Amino acid sequence: MTVPLSILDLAHIGEGESAGDSFRSSVEMAQRAEQWGYRRIWYAEHHNMPSIASSATSVLIAHIAAHTERIRLGAGGIMLPNHAPLTIAEQFGTLAELHPGRIDLGLGRAPGSDQKTMRALRRDPASAESFPQDVLELQGYLTGPSRIPGIEATPGKGTNVPLYILGSSLFGAKLAAALGLPYAFASHFAPNALLDALAIYRREFRPSAQLAEPYVIAAVNVIAADTQDEADRLFLETKRKRVGLFVGRGRTFSPDEADMILESPAGQQVLQMVRYSAVGTPTVVREYLDRFGEETAADELMVVSSATDRTAWLRSLELVAEVSDLPSQQGDLLADR
């Protein structure tokens, strides 16, 4: 594995768990990922989803950062139309002052929720249309000078928190290219436009003060286990879980019911979402990630382990690190102490 690996942590709340359980697991994973050699961990803003605990994204990042030492942490991403750019600049400016050189800010324009939740967030349905302008306003608060005369972000100004544009369509690719920002594609759940979006981004990229050349992060699902049968079993559990989430809208299905749905047109849409998935023994997963990296020419891969079992989730990420020749930071951490 020649490209760096990072992690997207959805702060999953398992069956019978609380949000607190999820946070404790995220801390444990981040501490281990730091030692295993992963480059960064991102957390996504979602709302009104009982199975995801990362809704207060900046608060969770602060908590994880306080319990780790070196690994980069960030939002993957903040749904900027849900917020005032000044507020996000202040939040991430605060994080950058508390944890210098470790904070990323990925930005998306989706609601991160359904229509009813969007209204509860006091979000204007048309707010996504101003996303490009909001990104520039936010960038001004973090880098200076501000684009709003007389308004500065404190903390925030001069922190130069690096921005990333997140996307699952051609819009994000064009915007990231026009602004000269890194581009992260959500191919772990929206794979269809991946290659077209990356081609457009690279072709239209304009250098900026933040970035001289295109930089691509591509997301990919990963379930690694000690045996192929175990990995396949975990992947089937993941697909069944997604049937309940996306087809049943939270309804619980029996395994047989979920399997029947997976064979239906609605189920095929669920299977399409996980098209880019590395599932198997460490060697099989490594070979898949190598091929995926070559196909996308990504500068960095962000793995998403969707194993529903906590032990299997951690083990999956550990096995990926072991076979990917990641630069373990454990020695450096011990030396710094």
C-alpha positions in Angstrom: 0.0 0.0 0.0 1.7 3.2 -1.2 -1.0 5.7 -0.4 -1.9 6.8 3.1 -4.9 5.3 4.8 -7.4 7.2 7.0 -10.6 6.3 8.7 -14.2 7.6 8.6 -15.8 6.9 12.0 -19.6 7.2 11.9 -19.8 6.9 15.7 -22.2 4.0 15.3 -24.6 3.3 18.2 -25.0 -0.5 18.3 -28.0 -2.4 19.4 -28.5 -2.0 23.2 -25.8 0.7 23.3 -26.0 4.4 24.3 -24.3 7.4 22.7 -21.8 7.3 25.5 -20.9 3.7 24.6 -20.3 4.9 21.1 -18.0 7.7 22.2 -15.9 5.4 24.4 -15.5 3.1 21.5 -14.5 6.0 19.2 -11.8 7.1 21.7 -10.4 3.6 21.9 -10.4 3.2 18.2 -8.6 6.6 17.7 -6.0 5.7 20.2 -5.3 2.5 18.5 -5.4 4.0 15.0 -2.8 6.5 16.1 -0.5 3.7 17.0 -1.3 1.6 13.9 -0.3 4.5 11.6 -3.5 5.8 10.1 -3.2 9.4 8.9 -6.5 10.9 10.0 -10.0 10.1 11.4 -13.0 12.1 10.2 -16.5 12.3 11.8 -19.6 13.1 9.8 -22.5 15.4 10.7 -25.8 13.5 10.7 -29.0 14.5 12.5 -32.1 12.6 13.8 -30.4 9.2 13.1 -30.7 6.9 16.2 -27.7 4.8 15.0 -25.2 7.7 14.5 -23.8 9.7 17.4 -21.7 12.3 15.6 -24.3 15.0 15.2 -22.4 17.5 17.4 -19.3 17.0 15.2 -16.9 19.6 16.6 -17.7 18.6 20.2 -16.9 15.0 19.4 -13.6 16.0 17.6 -12.6 18.0 20.7 -13.2 14.9 22.9 -11.2 12.6 20.7 -8.4 15.1 20.3 -8.1 15.4 24.1 -7.6 11.6 24.3 -5.0 11.3 21.5 -1.7 12.9 20.7 -0.8 13.1 17.0 -3.4 11.7 14.6 -5.2 14.3 12.5 -8.9 14.7 13.3 -11.6 16.4 11.4 -15.1 16.7 10.0 -16.0 14.5 7.1 -18.0 16.6 7.0 -19.7 19.6 8.3 -22.9 20.3 6.3 -22.2 24.0 5.9 -25.7 25.1 4.9 -26.9 24.0 8.4 -24.6 26.6 10.0 -23.4 30.2 9.8 -19.8 30.2 8.4 -18.7 32.4 11.3 -19.9 29.8 13.8 -18.0 27.0 12.1 -14.9 29.2 11.8 -15.0 29.9 15.6 -15.6 26.2 16.4 -12.8 24.9 14.2 -10.6 27.8 15.1 -11.0 26.8 18.7 -10.1 23.2 17.9 -7.0 24.4 16.0 -5.8 26.5 18.8 -6.3 23.7 21.3 -4.7 21.0 19.0 -2.4 22.8 16.6 -1.6 21.1 13.3 -4.2 18.3 13.9 -7.5 19.6 12.7 -9.2 19.2 9.3 -12.5 20.7 8.1 -14.4 18.8 5.4 -17.4 20.6 4.0 -20.6 19.3 2.3 -23.8 20.9 1.2 -26.3 18.1 1.9 -28.7 18.4 4.9 -27.3 15.4 6.7 -30.9 14.6 7.5 -34.4 14.3 6.1 -36.8 17.2 5.2 -38.5 17.3 8.6 -35.2 17.4 10.4 -34.0 20.1 8.1 -36.8 22.3 9.2 -36.0 21.5 12.8 -32.5 22.8 12.1 -34.1 26.0 10.9 -32.4 25.4 7.6 -33.7 27.3 4.5 -34.3 24.7 1.7 -32.5 27.1 -0.7 -29.5 27.5 1.6 -27.5 24.9 -0.4 -27.4 27.3 -3.4 -25.1 29.6 -1.5 -22.7 26.8 -0.6 -19.8 28.1 -2.8 -20.1 31.6 -1.3 -20.3 30.2 2.2 -17.1 28.2 1.7 -15.3 31.3 0.6 -16.7 33.3 3.6 -15.6 30.6 6.0 -12.1 30.4 4.3 -11.7 34.1 4.8 -12.5 33.9 8.5 -9.8 31.2 8.9 -7.1 32.6 6.8 -7.7 36.4 6.7 -8.7 38.8 5.5 -12.4 38.4 6.3 -14.7 38.7 3.3 -17.2 40.5 5.7 -15.6 43.9 6.6 -15.4 44.3 10.3 -16.1 40.7 11.2 -13.4 38.4 12.4 -13.4 34.9 13.8 -11.9 34.7 17.3 -10.6 32.0 17.6 -10.2 31.2 14.0 -8.4 34.0 12.2 -4.9 32.9 11.2 -5.3 29.3 12.1 -5.5 28.3 8.4 -7.5 25.2 9.1 -7.3 23.2 5.9 -10.6 22.9 4.0 -11.7 19.9 2.0 -14.7 19.7 -0.3 -16.8 16.6 0.1 -19.0 15.3 -2.6 -20.8 12.4 -4.2 -21.6 14.2 -7.5 -20.0 16.3 -10.2 -20.9 19.6 -8.4 -18.4 19.1 -5.6 -15.7 18.1 -8.0 -16.2 21.3 -10.0 -16.3 23.5 -6.9 -13.2 21.9 -5.3 -11.3 22.3 -8.6 -12.4 26.0 -9.0 -11.4 26.8 -5.4 -8.1 24.8 -5.5 -9.1 22.6 -2.5 -8.7 18.9 -1.8 -11.6 16.7 -2.8 -13.0 13.8 -0.9 -15.5 11.5 -2.7 -18.1 9.6 -0.8 -17.7 6.4 -2.8 -18.4 4.3 0.3 -22.1 4.9 -0.2 -22.5 6.9 -3.5 -20.2 5.2 -6.0 -21.8 6.0 -9.3 -20.1 9.3 -10.2 -16.7 8.4 -8.7 -14.5 8.2 -11.7 -16.2 11.0 -13.7 -16.0 13.3 -10.7 -12.3 12.6 -10.2 -11.6 13.2 -13.9 -13.4 16.5 -13.8 -11.7 17.6 -10.6 -8.2 16.9 -11.9 -8.9 18.4 -15.3 -10.4 21.7 -14.0 -8.2 22.1 -10.9 -6.8 25.6 -10.3 -3.9 26.0 -7.8 -4.6 28.0 -4.7 -2.8 29.3 -1.6 -3.8 26.0 0.2 -3.0 23.5 -2.6 -0.7 23.6 -5.6 -1.9 20.3 -7.2 -5.1 18.2 -7.1 -5.4 16.0 -4.0 -8.0 13.2 -3.9 -9.4 11.2 -1.0 -11.6 8.3 -2.0 -13.7 6.4 0.5 -14.1 2.6 0.5 -15.8 0.1 2.7 -13.6 -2.4 4.5 -14.4 -5.6 6.4 -11.2 -7.6 7.2 -11.3 -10.8 9.3 -9.1 -13.7 10.0 -11.1 -15.9 7.6 -13.1 -15.2 4.4 -16.2 -16.9 5.9 -16.1 -14.6 8.9 -15.6 -11.5 6.7 -18.5 -12.6 4.5 -20.7 -13.1 7.5 -19.9 -9.6 8.9 -20.6 -8.1 5.5 -24.0 -9.8 5.2 -24.9 -8.4 8.7 -23.9 -4.9 7.4 -26.1 -5.3 4.3 -29.0 -6.5 6.4 -28.6 -3.5 8.7 -28.6 -1.1 5.7 -31.9 -2.7 4.6 -33.5 -1.6 7.9 -31.9 1.8 7.7 -32.6 2.7 4.0 -35.6 0.6 3.0 -37.4 0.1 6.3 -36.6 3.6 7.6 -35.6 2.1 11.0 -38.0 -0.8 10.9 -36.4 -4.1 12.2 -36.4 -7.0 9.8 -35.6 -10.6 10.5 -32.6 -12.0 8.7 -34.8 -13.9 6.2 -36.9 -10.8 5.5 -33.8 -8.7 5.0 -32.3 -11.3 2.6 -35.5 -11.3 0.6 -35.5 -7.5 0.3 -31.8 -7.6 -0.8 -33.0 -9.7 -3.8 -35.7 -7.1 -4.7 -35.2 -3.9 -6.7 -35.1 -1.9 -3.5 -32.4 -4.2 -2.1 -30.4 -3.8 -5.3 -30.1 -0.1 -4.5 -28.7 -1.0 -1.1 -26.2 -3.4 -2.8 -25.2 -0.7 -5.3 -24.3 1.6 -2.4 -21.7 -0.8 -1.2 -20.2 -1.5 -4.6 -16.7 -0.4 -3.4 -16.2 -2.8 -0.5 -13.0 -4.7 0.4 -14.2 -7.9 2.2 -12.1 -10.9 3.2 -8.9 -11.9 4.8 -6.1 -9.3 5.2 -4.4 -10.4 1.9 -7.7 -10.2 0.0 -8.5 -6.7 1.4 -5.0 -5.5 0.7 -5.2 -6.6 -2.9 -8.6 -4.9 -3.3 -7.4 -1.6 -1.8 -4.4 -1.7 -4.2 -6.7 -2.2 -7.2 -9.0 0.5 -5.9 -6.1 2.9 -5.4 -4.8 2.3 -8.9 -8.3 2.7 -10.5 -8.9 6.0 -8.8 -5.3 7.2 -8.6 -6.3 8.6 -5.2 -3.7 10.3 -3.1 -5.3 8.9 0.1 -7.9 6.2 0.9 -10.4 6.6 3.7 -11.6 3.3 4.9 -15.0 2.8 6.5 -15.4 -0.3 8.6 -19.1 -1.1 8.8 -18.9 -4.2 10.9 -21.7 -4.1 13.4 -19.8 -5.9 16.1 -17.4 -3.7 18.1 -14.7 -6.3 18.4 -14.9 -7.1 14.7 -14.9 -3.4 13.9 -11.6 -2.8 15.7 -10.1 -6.0 14.5 -10.9 -5.1 10.9 -9.1 -1.8 11.1 -6.1 -3.4 12.8 -5.8 -6.1 10.2 -5.9 -3.5 7.4 -3.1 -1.6 9.1 -1.0 -4.7 9.5 -1.0 -5.6 5.9 -0.8 -2.0 4.6 2.7 -1.2 5.8 1.5 1.9 7.6 4.2 3.9 9.4 3.5 2.9 13.0 3.7 5.9 15.4 4.0 3.8 18.6 7.7 4.3 18.9 7.5 8.0 18.4 4.8 8.3 21.0 6.8 6.4 23.5 9.9 8.5 22.8 7.9 11.8 23.3 6.9 10.6 26.7 
